[in-house]
Amino acid sequence: MSESPLHVLVIGAGTGGMALAHALHKNKVSVAVYERDRTRADFLQGHRVGINPEGTRALRACLPDELFELFLATCASPMERGNLYTERLGEVLSLEFPLDRDALNSEKSVSRVTLKQVLRSDADDFLHFGKYCTHYEHTPDGRVVAHFEDGTSAIGDVLVAADGTRSRVRQQYLPHAALDDAEMVAVAGKVPLDDRVRDLLPPHMTRGMSIILAPGGRFFISHTMEFPWGDDLRLKNGIGSRDAELISAWPGLQFDNTRDHMIWGLAVPPHLAPDGLAEAEGAQIIEMARRMSPGWSPALHRLIEMSDPSTCGASTRQSTSVPVEAWETTNVTLLGDAIHTMTPGRGVGANTALKDAQLLAHQLVGAHRGERPLLEAIHDYETQMIDYGFTAVTESLKFYGKDNPLNRPVLGRAALTLVRGGARLINNVPPLKRGVTNRLLASRGAHTPDERPARTT
Ligand SMILES: Cc1cc2nc3c(=O)[nH]c(=O)nc-3n(C[C@H](O)[C@H](O)[C@H](O)COP(=O)(O)OP(=O)(O)OC[C@H]3O[C@@H](n4cnc5c(N)ncnc54)[C@H](O)[C@@H]3O)c2cc1C
C-alpha cells in the first residue's frame, strides 16, 4: 500500500507518460498508467528517435538506475556525422561530432520500439494494458475519474493526458486546442546495413545522419542504426561493462528494429505526392518514392529499392498543434504530443515530452511532500511547458512543413540556393565549421567541457 496522499492517473504509456510514471513511482507517489495497447508488445512498428543530451538527462532523472542503464545499453552507436547533400549526392556540408564519452552529454539514436519496450519494463505495479480512455469527469469533492472503453473506471487526484497527438483527454478538456495539417506527405523504409549499402553510398553517409534538401520542398533524411550486438545477439564489443548482462536479461531483443540497418524517409508537399499513396503498401511505396524524387542520384534510388518492403510505410497527414493561450489550471493536465504535437523538423518531439515528464514529476513530488499546493505546482509546470512546448512546435514547422521557406513555389528555389551556398562556405572554413558544430550540439542541450556541471548522479 502506498502512503501517498496523492494518486496520479496517467493516460498513455508512451515516451512521456512512462517517464513521468517511473519518476513518480521512484519518489513514492502513487501512480497508475492506463494504456490502450492490449499487451506490452502491441504496435511494434517504428522509426528512429534521436534523444538529445537534454532528453537523456530527463530520462536519467525519471528512471530507476537499472532502467536508465538498460536505455543506454540498447541505444545504437552514436552518430559520428551530420551531412547535407544535394539530390545528386554532392556533399554540401559534413559535420563531425565528437564522440563524447559522458552518457549524459551525448546524442543517442534509439529505435522507437526499443525505447517503448525499455520504458514499459519494471512497471507491472502501475501499468495497465487494454484501457482505452474515452472521457473523464470530476467527482463532487474535486477528484477525477477516468472512464475506459471496457466499462471500467479509475479515480485519482490528478489526471495527466499523455495519450499522444489525438488525445481524447485534450479533446474534452481543451476543445479549442486544434491540430493543423503540416502539409507534408512522407514515405519511409529500412535497409539492412551491410557492405552493399556501404559500397553504394558516400562514406560519410553511412556514419550518421544525412539530409537532402531538394527543389520543390522535397526533404530526404537517413540514419545509420548500428547496434552494439551482432545477429547472434552477442555484444560486438562489450568487455568491461555490464551491457552483456543487461541485454541478455532484456526481452526487447526479440522484436523488430534491433539489427543494424539504415532508415530513410522522404517527404514532399502534398501536391507532389502520387495518387493512391495513402493506400499504398510495401513495394508500391518503394515505386512511389522513386516517383517522388525524379532525377535524383541512381545510388539513392538503389538504396530505396533495397528496402525491405515490410518496413515501408506512408504518412499522408502529419499534424502540428495550433498554439493555445494558457488555460485555467485544474487537476487535469497534459504532456507531450497530447498538447504540443510537432513535425519531426527539429527532432525534439520525444525530447520535449521527456522534459515535460521531468518537470511535471518534480512539481507533483513537491506537492505530494506538502512543499506547495497541488494546483500551484501544476500551474508552474504548465506555464513553463506552454512556453517551451509551443516554441518547439513553431520552430519544427519552419524546418519541416508548410512554414518552411523552401516549400514556396518560386522563392523556395532562391532560398535553397542560399542555404546551399552558406552551407558550402561553412564546409570549407574549418573555424566556421567548428562554430556551427558547437552551436548545433549546444542547441540540443550538450554542454561544452567548460560548462559541464559536476556529476551529481
Ligand atoms: C517519423 C518520426 C520521427 C521522429 N523522430 C524524433 C526524434 O528524432 N526525436 C524526437 O525527440 N522525437 C521524434 N519524433 C516525435 C516523437 O516520436 C513523439 O513526439 C513522442 O513519441 C511523443 O511522446 P508522447 O509520450 O507524447 O506520445 P506517444 O509516445 O505517442 O504515446 C502516447 C501513448 O498513448 C496511448 N494512447 C493514445 N490514446 C489513448 C487513449 N485514449 N487511452 C489510452 N491510451 C492511449 C498510445 O497507444 C501511446 O502508447 C518523431 C516522430 C515521427 C513521427
The ligand as an SDF file (V2000), in Angstrom:
LIG
                    3D

 53 58  0  0  0  0  0  0  0  0999 V2000
    8.8810    9.8790  -38.1860 C   0  0  0  0  0  0  0  0  0  0  0  0
    9.0750   10.4880  -36.8440 C   0  0  0  0  0  0  0  0  0  0  0  0
   10.3560   10.7280  -36.3640 C   0  0  0  0  0  0  0  0  0  0  0  0
   10.5550   11.2820  -35.1010 C   0  0  0  0  0  0  0  0  0  0  0  0
   11.8220   11.4940  -34.6690 N   0  0  0  0  0  0  0  0  0  0  0  0
   12.0170   12.0580  -33.4660 C   0  0  0  0  0  0  0  0  0  0  0  0
   13.3320   12.3200  -32.9870 C   0  0  0  0  0  0  0  0  0  0  0  0
   14.3310   12.0180  -33.6520 O   0  0  0  0  0  0  0  0  0  0  0  0
   13.4800   12.9120  -31.7780 N   0  0  0  0  0  0  0  0  0  0  0  0
   12.3980   13.2650  -31.0260 C   0  0  0  0  0  0  0  0  0  0  0  0
   12.5910   13.8410  -29.9360 O   0  0  0  0  0  0  0  0  0  0  0  0
   11.1360   13.0000  -31.4280 N   0  0  0  0  0  0  0  0  0  0  0  0
   10.9160   12.4160  -32.6170 C   0  0  0  0  0  0  0  0  0  0  0  0
    9.6370   12.1540  -33.0320 N   0  0  0  0  0  0  0  0  0  0  0  0
    8.4950   12.5240  -32.1860 C   0  0  0  0  0  0  0  0  0  0  0  0
    8.2220   11.5270  -31.0540 C   0  0  0  0  0  0  0  0  0  0  0  0
    8.0890   10.2010  -31.5450 O   0  0  0  0  0  0  0  0  0  0  0  0
    6.9580   11.9430  -30.2960 C   0  0  0  0  0  0  0  0  0  0  0  0
    6.9390   13.3220  -30.0990 O   0  0  0  0  0  0  0  0  0  0  0  0
    6.8900   11.2590  -28.9240 C   0  0  0  0  0  0  0  0  0  0  0  0
    6.7830    9.8610  -29.0670 O   0  0  0  0  0  0  0  0  0  0  0  0
    5.7010   11.7840  -28.1240 C   0  0  0  0  0  0  0  0  0  0  0  0
    5.6070   11.0840  -26.9170 O   0  0  0  0  0  0  0  0  0  0  0  0
    4.2300   11.0530  -26.1160 P   0  0  0  0  0  0  0  0  0  0  0  0
    4.5040   10.3170  -24.8660 O   0  0  0  0  0  0  0  0  0  0  0  0
    3.6660   12.4290  -26.0050 O   0  0  0  0  0  0  0  0  0  0  0  0
    3.2400   10.2650  -27.0590 O   0  0  0  0  0  0  0  0  0  0  0  0
    3.3360    8.7600  -27.5910 P   0  0  0  0  0  0  0  0  0  0  0  0
    4.7140    8.2340  -27.4480 O   0  0  0  0  0  0  0  0  0  0  0  0
    2.6850    8.7840  -28.9260 O   0  0  0  0  0  0  0  0  0  0  0  0
    2.4360    7.9410  -26.5660 O   0  0  0  0  0  0  0  0  0  0  0  0
    1.0340    8.0660  -26.4960 C   0  0  0  0  0  0  0  0  0  0  0  0
    0.5030    6.7770  -25.8770 C   0  0  0  0  0  0  0  0  0  0  0  0
   -0.8670    6.9500  -25.5590 O   0  0  0  0  0  0  0  0  0  0  0  0
   -1.5910    5.7840  -25.9530 C   0  0  0  0  0  0  0  0  0  0  0  0
   -2.9760    6.2330  -26.1460 N   0  0  0  0  0  0  0  0  0  0  0  0
   -3.4650    7.0230  -27.1230 C   0  0  0  0  0  0  0  0  0  0  0  0
   -4.7620    7.2600  -26.9400 N   0  0  0  0  0  0  0  0  0  0  0  0
   -5.1300    6.6060  -25.8170 C   0  0  0  0  0  0  0  0  0  0  0  0
   -6.3410    6.5010  -25.0900 C   0  0  0  0  0  0  0  0  0  0  0  0
   -7.4680    7.1350  -25.4710 N   0  0  0  0  0  0  0  0  0  0  0  0
   -6.3660    5.7400  -23.9530 N   0  0  0  0  0  0  0  0  0  0  0  0
   -5.2150    5.1020  -23.5240 C   0  0  0  0  0  0  0  0  0  0  0  0
   -4.0410    5.1800  -24.1800 N   0  0  0  0  0  0  0  0  0  0  0  0
   -3.9920    5.9390  -25.3000 C   0  0  0  0  0  0  0  0  0  0  0  0
   -0.8680    5.3160  -27.2140 C   0  0  0  0  0  0  0  0  0  0  0  0
   -1.1290    3.9570  -27.5120 O   0  0  0  0  0  0  0  0  0  0  0  0
    0.5850    5.5890  -26.8370 C   0  0  0  0  0  0  0  0  0  0  0  0
    1.1630    4.4750  -26.1790 O   0  0  0  0  0  0  0  0  0  0  0  0
    9.4250   11.6080  -34.2910 C   0  0  0  0  0  0  0  0  0  0  0  0
    8.1310   11.3390  -34.7590 C   0  0  0  0  0  0  0  0  0  0  0  0
    7.9540   10.7860  -36.0120 C   0  0  0  0  0  0  0  0  0  0  0  0
    6.5510   10.5090  -36.4870 C   0  0  0  0  0  0  0  0  0  0  0  0
  1  2  1  0
  2  3  1  0
  2 52  2  0
  3  4  2  0
  4  5  1  0
  4 50  1  0
  5  6  2  0
  6  7  1  0
  6 13  1  0
  7  8  2  0
  7  9  1  0
  9 10  1  0
 10 11  2  0
 10 12  1  0
 12 13  2  0
 13 14  1  0
 14 15  1  0
 14 50  1  0
 15 16  1  0
 16 17  1  0
 16 18  1  0
 18 19  1  0
 18 20  1  0
 20 21  1  0
 20 22  1  0
 22 23  1  0
 23 24  1  0
 24 25  2  0
 24 26  1  0
 24 27  1  0
 27 28  1  0
 28 29  2  0
 28 30  1  0
 28 31  1  0
 31 32  1  0
 32 33  1  0
 33 34  1  0
 33 48  1  0
 34 35  1  0
 35 36  1  0
 35 46  1  0
 36 37  1  0
 36 45  1  0
 37 38  2  0
 38 39  1  0
 39 40  1  0
 39 45  2  0
 40 41  1  0
 40 42  2  0
 42 43  1  0
 43 44  2  0
 44 45  1  0
 46 47  1  0
 46 48  1  0
 48 49  1  0
 50 51  2  0
 51 52  1  0
 52 53  1  0
M  END
$$$$
